[in-house]
Amino acid sequence: MDVKLREVLPFSVSGLQVRTLNAAEQQPDTARIGPMWERFFVEDVFDKIAHKQPDSFMYGVYSNYELLGELICLEKAFVGERRLA
């Protein structure tokens, strides 16, 4: 993978979203992020998003982290493509 640093204007994203906790992600039967990515690829969600920008990239957005003691809780994870703000 060729990682590049870019500055971009603000934008919105469209796709799949889950809410989870760090502890839940440690157990295969309660993990949500991996299955969300699997669904994203198996169901070809990226290509089914209507009105995509021609130069759209695939994004994984992880937000609303909360530090509880030594555990980091992940509130939301999102995969999809960008929408112009």
Secondary structure, 3 states (H helix, E strand, C coil): CCCCCCCCCCEEEEEEEEECCHHHHCCCCCCCHHHHHHHHHHCCHHHHCCCCCCCCCEEEEEEEEEEECCEEEEEEEEEEEEEEC
